[in-house]
């Protein structure tokens, strides 16, 4: 009697389910009748792989007779199938790429089979972190492909992957990757807990996670490094750090990180250590030059004429003799022109954007000098400052450097060199207080650790880097060598 009542309830729920699903665009409902039973196959046409459906599933449903769905499940050549009685869960699974098979009179009532339509971009070369030498693979938007790219480089059983879900609506898959026995458990637990605490309805890119789990959400400085290179991820995981992969994003987050890492290109490790160290120092100098040179120009010409050498005074006077604006106005005009060209070049198609950037820069710069709106000396200064900002390997840090220049310009105009000094001191204090997953952001400068300078401002040879960075608190400080294995 109870079984009959249960079957009647299943029948009512099934009829209600079919009524609801027929309202959805792309829903397909097929019936397969055998002598004593009727099977119903339902799926969303836009969510399932038609090749798998026709090759593996429909032939087994049409050509064989089964007593119940459990017997059918045993003959399916697809893993991760599910048997359910709850019709409400069937609708949730259909949008994930499942199809359901319902057999009249069978308990359980529904067999769910995953046949998602995988449409993903092929692995290609890095676009943001391109390097002349070294590997040419980059992450894509599929989390399983990205995990496979990491496993290919770290084919070890200690590679630990913890999968989570974020986004109350999107239910985006997130993977926290680390190496057991090397990564500090506190770092891993901190990353996992912060991701679990993310309270957003949608997460469509790793940037959403990066902003949500940052130690200081009001800081313009990124506190997690993002990269599109699998080789960089593998290398940093071996150091004891944690990687965060978000489904749908070709950029992977790394932490804990330091400020110095944002100015270190991974190509540095493919070059001779002396050449790599020289390039790294050039980048750091270029960044400081990019931030300070235009505000210094404004401060000196507005408040501190006495510091200008006599040999340069004539040149500056001649260049500004026809300019009707104060130094702050001409600096803002040129800086805004540079930013407009940069934004226009980024938003237009690649070939058109490059042309606009080059031609627009030449035309606007030449025309503004000839019209007397800006001085030719400032045009050179702003151009060099823009080039200096381009040397930053990480795009998000480059945006921060672009942002800092504008308040520095205003402070230089109002308070001169004193204002610049105070504002730079404020930025330094802010950086010293920043942390990344609870670890110091300014390490090895603060706290000062001389041993971690071997791969900071300069890069020493590999045989000198026999210890992992102390900043990440690795479980194993010493790096293993071939000699260690022989002992």
TORKOL-4160 file (C-alpha; in steps of 0.2 Angstrom, whole numbers, padded with zeros to 4 digits, m for minus):
487
<pt num="1" X="0000" Y="0000" Z="0000"/>
<pt num="2" X="0014" Y="0012" Z="0005"/>
<pt num="3" X="0023" Y="0008" Z="m0012"/>
<pt num="4" X="0007" Y="0012" Z="m0022"/>
<pt num="5" X="0005" Y="0029" Z="m0013"/>
<pt num="6" X="0023" Y="0033" Z="m0016"/>
<pt num="7" X="0021" Y="0029" Z="m0034"/>
<pt num="8" X="0006" Y="0040" Z="m0036"/>
<pt num="9" X="0015" Y="0054" Z="m0028"/>
<pt num="10" X="0030" Y="0052" Z="m0039"/>
<pt num="11" X="0018" Y="0052" Z="m0054"/>
<pt num="12" X="0010" Y="0068" Z="m0048"/>
<pt num="13" X="0027" Y="0076" Z="m0046"/>
<pt num="14" X="0033" Y="0070" Z="m0063"/>
<pt num="15" X="0018" Y="0078" Z="m0072"/>
<pt num="16" X="0021" Y="0094" Z="m0062"/>
<pt num="17" X="0039" Y="0094" Z="m0067"/>
<pt num="18" X="0036" Y="0091" Z="m0085"/>
<pt num="19" X="0023" Y="0105" Z="m0085"/>
<pt num="20" X="0036" Y="0117" Z="m0078"/>
<pt num="21" X="0050" Y="0112" Z="m0089"/>
<pt num="22" X="0040" Y="0114" Z="m0105"/>
<pt num="23" X="0039" Y="0133" Z="m0101"/>
<pt num="24" X="0058" Y="0133" Z="m0103"/>
<pt num="25" X="0066" Y="0137" Z="m0120"/>
<pt num="26" X="0075" Y="0123" Z="m0127"/>
<pt num="27" X="0068" Y="0109" Z="m0116"/>
<pt num="28" X="0067" Y="0092" Z="m0125"/>
<pt num="29" X="0056" Y="0078" Z="m0119"/>
<pt num="30" X="0056" Y="0061" Z="m0127"/>
<pt num="31" X="0047" Y="0045" Z="m0123"/>
<pt num="32" X="0054" Y="0027" Z="m0126"/>
<pt num="33" X="0041" Y="0013" Z="m0124"/>
<pt num="34" X="0045" Y="m0005" Z="m0121"/>
<pt num="35" X="0033" Y="m0019" Z="m0119"/>
<pt num="36" X="0029" Y="m0016" Z="m0100"/>
<pt num="37" X="0037" Y="0001" Z="m0097"/>
<pt num="38" X="0039" Y="0018" Z="m0103"/>
<pt num="39" X="0054" Y="0029" Z="m0101"/>
<pt num="40" X="0055" Y="0048" Z="m0102"/>
<pt num="41" X="0071" Y="0057" Z="m0106"/>
<pt num="42" X="0072" Y="0076" Z="m0103"/>
<pt num="43" X="0086" Y="0088" Z="m0105"/>
<pt num="44" X="0089" Y="0106" Z="m0110"/>
<pt num="45" X="0096" Y="0107" Z="m0128"/>
<pt num="46" X="0108" Y="0121" Z="m0125"/>
<pt num="47" X="0116" Y="0113" Z="m0110"/>
<pt num="48" X="0120" Y="0095" Z="m0116"/>
<pt num="49" X="0133" Y="0088" Z="m0128"/>
<pt num="50" X="0123" Y="0081" Z="m0143"/>
<pt num="51" X="0137" Y="0069" Z="m0147"/>
<pt num="52" X="0137" Y="0060" Z="m0130"/>
<pt num="53" X="0118" Y="0060" Z="m0130"/>
<pt num="54" X="0117" Y="0051" Z="m0147"/>
<pt num="55" X="0132" Y="0039" Z="m0145"/>
<pt num="56" X="0131" Y="0034" Z="m0126"/>
<pt num="57" X="0114" Y="0037" Z="m0119"/>
<pt num="58" X="0100" Y="0035" Z="m0131"/>
<pt num="59" X="0105" Y="0019" Z="m0139"/>
<pt num="60" X="0106" Y="0010" Z="m0121"/>
<pt num="61" X="0088" Y="0017" Z="m0117"/>
<pt num="62" X="0080" Y="0012" Z="m0134"/>
<pt num="63" X="0088" Y="m0005" Z="m0137"/>
<pt num="64" X="0088" Y="m0013" Z="m0120"/>
<pt num="65" X="0074" Y="m0017" Z="m0107"/>
<pt num="66" X="0077" Y="m0014" Z="m0089"/>
<pt num="67" X="0068" Y="m0018" Z="m0073"/>
<pt num="68" X="0072" Y="m0002" Z="m0064"/>
<pt num="69" X="0083" Y="0014" Z="m0066"/>
<pt num="70" X="0097" Y="0006" Z="m0054"/>
<pt num="71" X="0099" Y="m0008" Z="m0068"/>
<pt num="72" X="0100" Y="0006" Z="m0081"/>
<pt num="73" X="0113" Y="0015" Z="m0071"/>
<pt num="74" X="0125" Y="0000" Z="m0071"/>
<pt num="75" X="0125" Y="0000" Z="m0090"/>
<pt num="76" X="0129" Y="0018" Z="m0092"/>
<pt num="77" X="0147" Y="0022" Z="m0098"/>
<pt num="78" X="0147" Y="0039" Z="m0089"/>
<pt num="79" X="0153" Y="0042" Z="m0071"/>
<pt num="80" X="0145" Y="0053" Z="m0058"/>
<pt num="81" X="0127" Y="0048" Z="m0061"/>
<pt num="82" X="0114" Y="0051" Z="m0048"/>
<pt num="83" X="0097" Y="0042" Z="m0043"/>
<pt num="84" X="0084" Y="0054" Z="m0035"/>
<pt num="85" X="0066" Y="0054" Z="m0030"/>
<pt num="86" X="0065" Y="0073" Z="m0027"/>
<pt num="87" X="0058" Y="0081" Z="m0043"/>
<pt num="88" X="0063" Y="0099" Z="m0037"/>
<pt num="89" X="0082" Y="0094" Z="m0038"/>
<pt num="90" X="0080" Y="0088" Z="m0056"/>
<pt num="91" X="0077" Y="0106" Z="m0062"/>
<pt num="92" X="0093" Y="0112" Z="m0053"/>
<pt num="93" X="0103" Y="0098" Z="m0062"/>
<pt num="94" X="0097" Y="0101" Z="m0079"/>
<pt num="95" X="0104" Y="0119" Z="m0080"/>
<pt num="96" X="0121" Y="0111" Z="m0075"/>
<pt num="97" X="0121" Y="0100" Z="m0091"/>
<pt num="98" X="0112" Y="0084" Z="m0084"/>
<pt num="99" X="0098" Y="0075" Z="m0092"/>
<pt num="100" X="0085" Y="0065" Z="m0083"/>
<pt num="101" X="0078" Y="0048" Z="m0086"/>
<pt num="102" X="0061" Y="0044" Z="m0078"/>
<pt num="103" X="0054" Y="0026" Z="m0078"/>
<pt num="104" X="0036" Y="0024" Z="m0074"/>
<pt num="105" X="0034" Y="0013" Z="m0058"/>
<pt num="106" X="0052" Y="0014" Z="m0054"/>
<pt num="107" X="0059" Y="0018" Z="m0037"/>
<pt num="108" X="0070" Y="0029" Z="m0037"/>
<pt num="109" X="0061" Y="0039" Z="m0050"/>
<pt num="110" X="0075" Y="0049" Z="m0059"/>
<pt num="111" X="0092" Y="0044" Z="m0065"/>
<pt num="112" X="0102" Y="0060" Z="m0068"/>
<pt num="113" X="0117" Y="0058" Z="m0080"/>
<pt num="114" X="0130" Y="0072" Z="m0083"/>
<pt num="115" X="0133" Y="0076" Z="m0101"/>
<pt num="116" X="0137" Y="0095" Z="m0101"/>
<pt num="117" X="0142" Y="0104" Z="m0117"/>
<pt num="118" X="0160" Y="0109" Z="m0115"/>
<pt num="119" X="0163" Y="0125" Z="m0125"/>
<pt num="120" X="0180" Y="0132" Z="m0120"/>
<pt num="121" X="0195" Y="0141" Z="m0127"/>
<pt num="122" X="0210" Y="0132" Z="m0132"/>
<pt num="123" X="0226" Y="0134" Z="m0122"/>
<pt num="124" X="0236" Y="0149" Z="m0130"/>
<pt num="125" X="0250" Y="0160" Z="m0127"/>
<pt num="126" X="0250" Y="0173" Z="m0113"/>
<pt num="127" X="0244" Y="0190" Z="m0118"/>
<pt num="128" X="0248" Y="0201" Z="m0103"/>
<pt num="129" X="0263" Y="0192" Z="m0096"/>
<pt num="130" X="0271" Y="0187" Z="m0113"/>
<pt num="131" X="0290" Y="0182" Z="m0113"/>
<pt num="132" X="0302" Y="0180" Z="m0127"/>
<pt num="133" X="0310" Y="0165" Z="m0119"/>
<pt num="134" X="0302" Y="0152" Z="m0108"/>
<pt num="135" X="0285" Y="0142" Z="m0109"/>
<pt num="136" X="0271" Y="0149" Z="m0120"/>
<pt num="137" X="0256" Y="0142" Z="m0112"/>
<pt num="138" X="0243" Y="0152" Z="m0103"/>
<pt num="139" X="0228" Y="0148" Z="m0092"/>
<pt num="140" X="0210" Y="0148" Z="m0100"/>
<pt num="141" X="0193" Y="0151" Z="m0092"/>
<pt num="142" X="0190" Y="0132" Z="m0088"/>
<pt num="143" X="0195" Y="0127" Z="m0070"/>
<pt num="144" X="0198" Y="0109" Z="m0075"/>
<pt num="145" X="0210" Y="0114" Z="m0089"/>
<pt num="146" X="0219" Y="0126" Z="m0078"/>
<pt num="147" X="0221" Y="0112" Z="m0064"/>
<pt num="148" X="0228" Y="0100" Z="m0077"/>
<pt num="149" X="0241" Y="0113" Z="m0083"/>
<pt num="150" X="0247" Y="0114" Z="m0065"/>
<pt num="151" X="0247" Y="0095" Z="m0062"/>
<pt num="152" X="0257" Y="0093" Z="m0078"/>
<pt num="153" X="0271" Y="0103" Z="m0070"/>
<pt num="154" X="0268" Y="0097" Z="m0052"/>
<pt num="155" X="0265" Y="0078" Z="m0054"/>
<pt num="156" X="0267" Y="0074" Z="m0036"/>
<pt num="157" X="0254" Y="0067" Z="m0023"/>
<pt num="158" X="0257" Y="0081" Z="m0011"/>
<pt num="159" X="0248" Y="0093" Z="m0023"/>
<pt num="160" X="0233" Y="0097" Z="m0013"/>
<pt num="161" X="0217" Y="0105" Z="m0021"/>
<pt num="162" X="0202" Y="0110" Z="m0010"/>
<pt num="163" X="0186" Y="0115" Z="m0021"/>
<pt num="164" X="0173" Y="0127" Z="m0015"/>
<pt num="165" X="0158" Y="0136" Z="m0021"/>
<pt num="166" X="0155" Y="0155" Z="m0021"/>
<pt num="167" X="0141" Y="0166" Z="m0027"/>
<pt num="168" X="0123" Y="0162" Z="m0021"/>
<pt num="169" X="0117" Y="0164" Z="m0039"/>
<pt num="170" X="0132" Y="0159" Z="m0050"/>
<pt num="171" X="0138" Y="0145" Z="m0038"/>
<pt num="172" X="0156" Y="0148" Z="m0046"/>
<pt num="173" X="0169" Y="0134" Z="m0043"/>
<pt num="174" X="0184" Y="0140" Z="m0034"/>
<pt num="175" X="0200" Y="0129" Z="m0031"/>
<pt num="176" X="0213" Y="0132" Z="m0017"/>
<pt num="177" X="0229" Y="0124" Z="m0022"/>
<pt num="178" X="0244" Y="0121" Z="m0011"/>
<pt num="179" X="0258" Y="0108" Z="m0008"/>
<pt num="180" X="0256" Y="0098" Z="0008"/>
<pt num="181" X="0272" Y="0097" Z="0018"/>
<pt num="182" X="0278" Y="0114" Z="0011"/>
<pt num="183" X="0264" Y="0127" Z="0012"/>
<pt num="184" X="0260" Y="0133" Z="0029"/>
<pt num="185" X="0243" Y="0127" Z="0035"/>
<pt num="186" X="0239" Y="0143" Z="0042"/>
<pt num="187" X="0240" Y="0152" Z="0025"/>
<pt num="188" X="0230" Y="0138" Z="0017"/>
<pt num="189" X="0216" Y="0139" Z="0031"/>
<pt num="190" X="0216" Y="0158" Z="0030"/>
<pt num="191" X="0213" Y="0158" Z="0011"/>
<pt num="192" X="0199" Y="0144" Z="0012"/>
<pt num="193" X="0190" Y="0153" Z="0026"/>
<pt num="194" X="0190" Y="0170" Z="0018"/>
<pt num="195" X="0183" Y="0162" Z="0002"/>
<pt num="196" X="0170" Y="0153" Z="0012"/>
<pt num="197" X="0165" Y="0170" Z="0020"/>
<pt num="198" X="0163" Y="0178" Z="0003"/>
<pt num="199" X="0145" Y="0185" Z="0002"/>
<pt num="200" X="0141" Y="0189" Z="m0016"/>
<pt num="201" X="0127" Y="0184" Z="m0027"/>
<pt num="202" X="0139" Y="0183" Z="m0042"/>
<pt num="203" X="0157" Y="0179" Z="m0045"/>
<pt num="204" X="0162" Y="0179" Z="m0063"/>
<pt num="205" X="0181" Y="0182" Z="m0062"/>
<pt num="206" X="0195" Y="0180" Z="m0050"/>
<pt num="207" X="0195" Y="0199" Z="m0047"/>
<pt num="208" X="0179" Y="0197" Z="m0037"/>
<pt num="209" X="0187" Y="0185" Z="m0025"/>
<pt num="210" X="0203" Y="0196" Z="m0025"/>
<pt num="211" X="0193" Y="0211" Z="m0019"/>
<pt num="212" X="0182" Y="0201" Z="m0007"/>
<pt num="213" X="0197" Y="0192" Z="0003"/>
<pt num="214" X="0209" Y="0207" Z="0003"/>
<pt num="215" X="0216" Y="0211" Z="0020"/>
<pt num="216" X="0213" Y="0230" Z="0017"/>
<pt num="217" X="0198" Y="0232" Z="0005"/>
<pt num="218" X="0201" Y="0251" Z="0005"/>
<pt num="219" X="0219" Y="0251" Z="m0001"/>
<pt num="220" X="0222" Y="0255" Z="m0020"/>
<pt num="221" X="0237" Y="0242" Z="m0019"/>
<pt num="222" X="0232" Y="0224" Z="m0024"/>
<pt num="223" X="0237" Y="0212" Z="m0010"/>
<pt num="224" X="0236" Y="0196" Z="m0020"/>
<pt num="225" X="0246" Y="0193" Z="m0036"/>
<pt num="226" X="0237" Y="0188" Z="m0051"/>
<pt num="227" X="0245" Y="0178" Z="m0066"/>
<pt num="228" X="0240" Y="0169" Z="m0082"/>
<pt num="229" X="0256" Y="0159" Z="m0082"/>
<pt num="230" X="0255" Y="0140" Z="m0076"/>
<pt num="231" X="0274" Y="0140" Z="m0075"/>
<pt num="232" X="0274" Y="0154" Z="m0063"/>
<pt num="233" X="0260" Y="0146" Z="m0052"/>
<pt num="234" X="0270" Y="0130" Z="m0051"/>
<pt num="235" X="0286" Y="0139" Z="m0046"/>
<pt num="236" X="0278" Y="0149" Z="m0032"/>
<pt num="237" X="0268" Y="0134" Z="m0026"/>
<pt num="238" X="0285" Y="0126" Z="m0023"/>
<pt num="239" X="0290" Y="0141" Z="m0013"/>
<pt num="240" X="0276" Y="0137" Z="m0001"/>
<pt num="241" X="0263" Y="0149" Z="m0007"/>
<pt num="242" X="0244" Y="0146" Z="m0010"/>
<pt num="243" X="0235" Y="0148" Z="m0027"/>
<pt num="244" X="0217" Y="0152" Z="m0030"/>
<pt num="245" X="0209" Y="0147" Z="m0046"/>
<pt num="246" X="0191" Y="0153" Z="m0051"/>
<pt num="247" X="0181" Y="0145" Z="m0064"/>
<pt num="248" X="0178" Y="0157" Z="m0078"/>
<pt num="249" X="0194" Y="0167" Z="m0076"/>
<pt num="250" X="0211" Y="0165" Z="m0085"/>
<pt num="251" X="0220" Y="0173" Z="m0071"/>
<pt num="252" X="0225" Y="0164" Z="m0055"/>
<pt num="253" X="0228" Y="0173" Z="m0038"/>
<pt num="254" X="0243" Y="0170" Z="m0028"/>
<pt num="255" X="0247" Y="0174" Z="m0009"/>
<pt num="256" X="0254" Y="0178" Z="0002"/>
<pt num="257" X="0263" Y="0191" Z="m0009"/>
<pt num="258" X="0275" Y="0206" Z="m0007"/>
<pt num="259" X="0276" Y="0223" Z="m0015"/>
<pt num="260" X="0293" Y="0218" Z="m0024"/>
<pt num="261" X="0284" Y="0203" Z="m0033"/>
<pt num="262" X="0273" Y="0215" Z="m0042"/>
<pt num="263" X="0289" Y="0222" Z="m0051"/>
<pt num="264" X="0297" Y="0205" Z="m0054"/>
<pt num="265" X="0293" Y="0197" Z="m0071"/>
<pt num="266" X="0294" Y="0178" Z="m0072"/>
<pt num="267" X="0305" Y="0180" Z="m0087"/>
<pt num="268" X="0319" Y="0186" Z="m0075"/>
<pt num="269" X="0321" Y="0167" Z="m0071"/>
<pt num="270" X="0325" Y="0163" Z="m0089"/>
<pt num="271" X="0339" Y="0175" Z="m0090"/>
<pt num="272" X="0357" Y="0176" Z="m0083"/>
<pt num="273" X="0355" Y="0182" Z="m0065"/>
<pt num="274" X="0366" Y="0197" Z="m0068"/>
<pt num="275" X="0355" Y="0202" Z="m0083"/>
<pt num="276" X="0339" Y="0198" Z="m0073"/>
<pt num="277" X="0344" Y="0208" Z="m0058"/>
<pt num="278" X="0349" Y="0223" Z="m0069"/>
<pt num="279" X="0332" Y="0223" Z="m0078"/>
<pt num="280" X="0323" Y="0221" Z="m0061"/>
<pt num="281" X="0332" Y="0237" Z="m0054"/>
<pt num="282" X="0328" Y="0246" Z="m0070"/>
<pt num="283" X="0309" Y="0242" Z="m0067"/>
<pt num="284" X="0310" Y="0249" Z="m0050"/>
<pt num="285" X="0319" Y="0265" Z="m0054"/>
<pt num="286" X="0307" Y="0267" Z="m0069"/>
<pt num="287" X="0292" Y="0266" Z="m0057"/>
<pt num="288" X="0299" Y="0278" Z="m0045"/>
<pt num="289" X="0303" Y="0290" Z="m0059"/>
<pt num="290" X="0285" Y="0288" Z="m0066"/>
<pt num="291" X="0277" Y="0292" Z="m0050"/>
<pt num="292" X="0288" Y="0307" Z="m0045"/>
<pt num="293" X="0295" Y="0316" Z="m0060"/>
<pt num="294" X="0279" Y="0326" Z="m0065"/>
<pt num="295" X="0274" Y="0331" Z="m0047"/>
<pt num="296" X="0293" Y="0336" Z="m0045"/>
<pt num="297" X="0291" Y="0347" Z="m0061"/>
<pt num="298" X="0276" Y="0355" Z="m0054"/>
<pt num="299" X="0283" Y="0358" Z="m0037"/>
<pt num="300" X="0299" Y="0365" Z="m0043"/>
<pt num="301" X="0292" Y="0377" Z="m0055"/>
<pt num="302" X="0278" Y="0383" Z="m0043"/>
<pt num="303" X="0287" Y="0385" Z="m0027"/>
<pt num="304" X="0306" Y="0381" Z="m0028"/>
<pt num="305" X="0314" Y="0390" Z="m0043"/>
<pt num="306" X="0330" Y="0391" Z="m0033"/>
<pt num="307" X="0334" Y="0373" Z="m0035"/>
<pt num="308" X="0334" Y="0374" Z="m0054"/>
<pt num="309" X="0352" Y="0374" Z="m0061"/>
<pt num="310" X="0357" Y="0390" Z="m0070"/>
<pt num="311" X="0361" Y="0379" Z="m0086"/>
<pt num="312" X="0343" Y="0373" Z="m0087"/>
<pt num="313" X="0334" Y="0389" Z="m0082"/>
<pt num="314" X="0335" Y="0397" Z="m0099"/>
<pt num="315" X="0328" Y="0381" Z="m0107"/>
<pt num="316" X="0314" Y="0381" Z="m0095"/>
<pt num="317" X="0310" Y="0399" Z="m0097"/>
<pt num="318" X="0310" Y="0398" Z="m0116"/>
<pt num="319" X="0299" Y="0382" Z="m0116"/>
<pt num="320" X="0286" Y="0391" Z="m0105"/>
<pt num="321" X="0287" Y="0408" Z="m0112"/>
<pt num="322" X="0271" Y="0406" Z="m0123"/>
<pt num="323" X="0261" Y="0394" Z="m0111"/>
<pt num="324" X="0246" Y="0404" Z="m0103"/>
<pt num="325" X="0243" Y="0391" Z="m0090"/>
<pt num="326" X="0252" Y="0387" Z="m0073"/>
<pt num="327" X="0262" Y="0371" Z="m0072"/>
<pt num="328" X="0248" Y="0362" Z="m0064"/>
<pt num="329" X="0236" Y="0365" Z="m0078"/>
<pt num="330" X="0248" Y="0360" Z="m0092"/>
<pt num="331" X="0253" Y="0344" Z="m0082"/>
<pt num="332" X="0235" Y="0339" Z="m0079"/>
<pt num="333" X="0231" Y="0342" Z="m0098"/>
<pt num="334" X="0245" Y="0331" Z="m0104"/>
<pt num="335" X="0242" Y="0318" Z="m0090"/>
<pt num="336" X="0224" Y="0317" Z="m0095"/>
<pt num="337" X="0228" Y="0316" Z="m0114"/>
<pt num="338" X="0240" Y="0301" Z="m0110"/>
<pt num="339" X="0226" Y="0292" Z="m0100"/>
<pt num="340" X="0213" Y="0295" Z="m0114"/>
<pt num="341" X="0225" Y="0288" Z="m0127"/>
<pt num="342" X="0228" Y="0273" Z="m0116"/>
<pt num="343" X="0210" Y="0270" Z="m0113"/>
<pt num="344" X="0206" Y="0272" Z="m0131"/>
<pt num="345" X="0219" Y="0260" Z="m0136"/>
<pt num="346" X="0214" Y="0247" Z="m0124"/>
<pt num="347" X="0195" Y="0248" Z="m0129"/>
<pt num="348" X="0198" Y="0247" Z="m0148"/>
<pt num="349" X="0203" Y="0232" Z="m0158"/>
<pt num="350" X="0221" Y="0228" Z="m0156"/>
<pt num="351" X="0228" Y="0234" Z="m0173"/>
<pt num="352" X="0217" Y="0250" Z="m0172"/>
<pt num="353" X="0221" Y="0253" Z="m0154"/>
<pt num="354" X="0240" Y="0253" Z="m0158"/>
<pt num="355" X="0238" Y="0265" Z="m0172"/>
<pt num="356" X="0227" Y="0277" Z="m0162"/>
<pt num="357" X="0240" Y="0276" Z="m0147"/>
<pt num="358" X="0255" Y="0280" Z="m0158"/>
<pt num="359" X="0247" Y="0293" Z="m0170"/>
<pt num="360" X="0237" Y="0301" Z="m0157"/>
<pt num="361" X="0252" Y="0303" Z="m0146"/>
<pt num="362" X="0262" Y="0311" Z="m0159"/>
<pt num="363" X="0248" Y="0323" Z="m0166"/>
<pt num="364" X="0242" Y="0328" Z="m0149"/>
<pt num="365" X="0259" Y="0331" Z="m0142"/>
<pt num="366" X="0265" Y="0341" Z="m0157"/>
<pt num="367" X="0249" Y="0351" Z="m0159"/>
<pt num="368" X="0249" Y="0356" Z="m0140"/>
<pt num="369" X="0267" Y="0362" Z="m0140"/>
<pt num="370" X="0264" Y="0372" Z="m0156"/>
<pt num="371" X="0248" Y="0380" Z="m0150"/>
<pt num="372" X="0257" Y="0385" Z="m0134"/>
<pt num="373" X="0246" Y="0375" Z="m0122"/>
<pt num="374" X="0260" Y="0365" Z="m0115"/>
<pt num="375" X="0279" Y="0366" Z="m0115"/>
<pt num="376" X="0290" Y="0354" Z="m0124"/>
<pt num="377" X="0300" Y="0350" Z="m0108"/>
<pt num="378" X="0284" Y="0344" Z="m0099"/>
<pt num="379" X="0279" Y="0334" Z="m0114"/>
<pt num="380" X="0296" Y="0325" Z="m0113"/>
<pt num="381" X="0294" Y="0323" Z="m0094"/>
<pt num="382" X="0276" Y="0316" Z="m0096"/>
<pt num="383" X="0281" Y="0304" Z="m0110"/>
<pt num="384" X="0295" Y="0297" Z="m0100"/>
<pt num="385" X="0284" Y="0295" Z="m0085"/>
<pt num="386" X="0271" Y="0286" Z="m0095"/>
<pt num="387" X="0284" Y="0274" Z="m0102"/>
<pt num="388" X="0290" Y="0271" Z="m0084"/>
<pt num="389" X="0273" Y="0265" Z="m0079"/>
<pt num="390" X="0272" Y="0253" Z="m0093"/>
<pt num="391" X="0287" Y="0243" Z="m0086"/>
<pt num="392" X="0277" Y="0236" Z="m0072"/>
<pt num="393" X="0274" Y="0218" Z="m0076"/>
<pt num="394" X="0257" Y="0216" Z="m0067"/>
<pt num="395" X="0243" Y="0226" Z="m0074"/>
<pt num="396" X="0233" Y="0230" Z="m0058"/>
<pt num="397" X="0249" Y="0237" Z="m0050"/>
<pt num="398" X="0251" Y="0248" Z="m0065"/>
<pt num="399" X="0234" Y="0255" Z="m0063"/>
<pt num="400" X="0238" Y="0259" Z="m0045"/>
<pt num="401" X="0254" Y="0269" Z="m0050"/>
<pt num="402" X="0243" Y="0279" Z="m0063"/>
<pt num="403" X="0231" Y="0283" Z="m0050"/>
<pt num="404" X="0244" Y="0289" Z="m0037"/>
<pt num="405" X="0251" Y="0302" Z="m0049"/>
<pt num="406" X="0235" Y="0313" Z="m0049"/>
<pt num="407" X="0234" Y="0317" Z="m0030"/>
<pt num="408" X="0253" Y="0319" Z="m0030"/>
<pt num="409" X="0251" Y="0333" Z="m0044"/>
<pt num="410" X="0238" Y="0342" Z="m0033"/>
<pt num="411" X="0248" Y="0341" Z="m0017"/>
<pt num="412" X="0264" Y="0347" Z="m0027"/>
<pt num="413" X="0255" Y="0362" Z="m0033"/>
<pt num="414" X="0248" Y="0367" Z="m0016"/>
<pt num="415" X="0262" Y="0363" Z="m0004"/>
<pt num="416" X="0278" Y="0360" Z="m0015"/>
<pt num="417" X="0291" Y="0348" Z="m0010"/>
<pt num="418" X="0286" Y="0348" Z="0008"/>
<pt num="419" X="0269" Y="0341" Z="0003"/>
<pt num="420" X="0277" Y="0328" Z="m0008"/>
<pt num="421" X="0287" Y="0322" Z="0006"/>
<pt num="422" X="0273" Y="0321" Z="0018"/>
<pt num="423" X="0262" Y="0312" Z="0005"/>
<pt num="424" X="0275" Y="0299" Z="0001"/>
<pt num="425" X="0278" Y="0296" Z="0019"/>
<pt num="426" X="0260" Y="0293" Z="0021"/>
<pt num="427" X="0260" Y="0280" Z="0007"/>
<pt num="428" X="0275" Y="0271" Z="0015"/>
<pt num="429" X="0266" Y="0270" Z="0031"/>
<pt num="430" X="0251" Y="0263" Z="0022"/>
<pt num="431" X="0262" Y="0250" Z="0014"/>
<pt num="432" X="0271" Y="0245" Z="0030"/>
<pt num="433" X="0254" Y="0242" Z="0038"/>
<pt num="434" X="0247" Y="0231" Z="0023"/>
<pt num="435" X="0247" Y="0212" Z="0024"/>
<pt num="436" X="0243" Y="0199" Z="0012"/>
<pt num="437" X="0234" Y="0184" Z="0019"/>
<pt num="438" X="0240" Y="0190" Z="0036"/>
<pt num="439" X="0258" Y="0191" Z="0031"/>
<pt num="440" X="0269" Y="0207" Z="0029"/>
<pt num="441" X="0267" Y="0215" Z="0012"/>
<pt num="442" X="0283" Y="0225" Z="0013"/>
<pt num="443" X="0294" Y="0210" Z="0017"/>
<pt num="444" X="0309" Y="0208" Z="0016"/>
<pt num="445" X="0311" Y="0227" Z="0018"/>
<pt num="446" X="0300" Y="0227" Z="0033"/>
<pt num="447" X="0302" Y="0217" Z="0043"/>
<pt num="448" X="0320" Y="0217" Z="0038"/>
<pt num="449" X="0326" Y="0200" Z="0033"/>
<pt num="450" X="0343" Y="0200" Z="0024"/>
<pt num="451" X="0341" Y="0182" Z="0019"/>
<pt num="452" X="0325" Y="0185" Z="0008"/>
<pt num="453" X="0334" Y="0199" Z="m0002"/>
<pt num="454" X="0342" Y="0185" Z="m0013"/>
<pt num="455" X="0326" Y="0186" Z="m0024"/>
<pt num="456" X="0319" Y="0203" Z="m0020"/>
<pt num="457" X="0328" Y="0219" Z="m0027"/>
<pt num="458" X="0340" Y="0208" Z="m0036"/>
<pt num="459" X="0340" Y="0189" Z="m0041"/>
<pt num="460" X="0355" Y="0179" Z="m0036"/>
<pt num="461" X="0360" Y="0163" Z="m0044"/>
<pt num="462" X="0349" Y="0147" Z="m0041"/>
<pt num="463" X="0362" Y="0138" Z="m0031"/>
<pt num="464" X="0362" Y="0153" Z="m0019"/>
<pt num="465" X="0343" Y="0152" Z="m0016"/>
<pt num="466" X="0343" Y="0136" Z="m0006"/>
<pt num="467" X="0330" Y="0142" Z="0006"/>
<pt num="468" X="0312" Y="0146" Z="0003"/>
<pt num="469" X="0306" Y="0164" Z="0008"/>
<pt num="470" X="0303" Y="0166" Z="0026"/>
<pt num="471" X="0288" Y="0177" Z="0023"/>
<pt num="472" X="0277" Y="0163" Z="0019"/>
<pt num="473" X="0282" Y="0153" Z="0034"/>
<pt num="474" X="0285" Y="0137" Z="0024"/>
<pt num="475" X="0284" Y="0120" Z="0033"/>
<pt num="476" X="0301" Y="0115" Z="0025"/>
<pt num="477" X="0313" Y="0130" Z="0024"/>
<pt num="478" X="0327" Y="0121" Z="0015"/>
<pt num="479" X="0325" Y="0117" Z="m0004"/>
<pt num="480" X="0329" Y="0098" Z="m0007"/>
<pt num="481" X="0343" Y="0094" Z="m0019"/>
<pt num="482" X="0349" Y="0079" Z="m0028"/>
<pt num="483" X="0362" Y="0076" Z="m0015"/>
<pt num="484" X="0349" Y="0075" Z="m0001"/>
<pt num="485" X="0340" Y="0061" Z="m0011"/>
<pt num="486" X="0357" Y="0051" Z="m0012"/>
<pt num="487" X="0359" Y="0052" Z="0007"/>
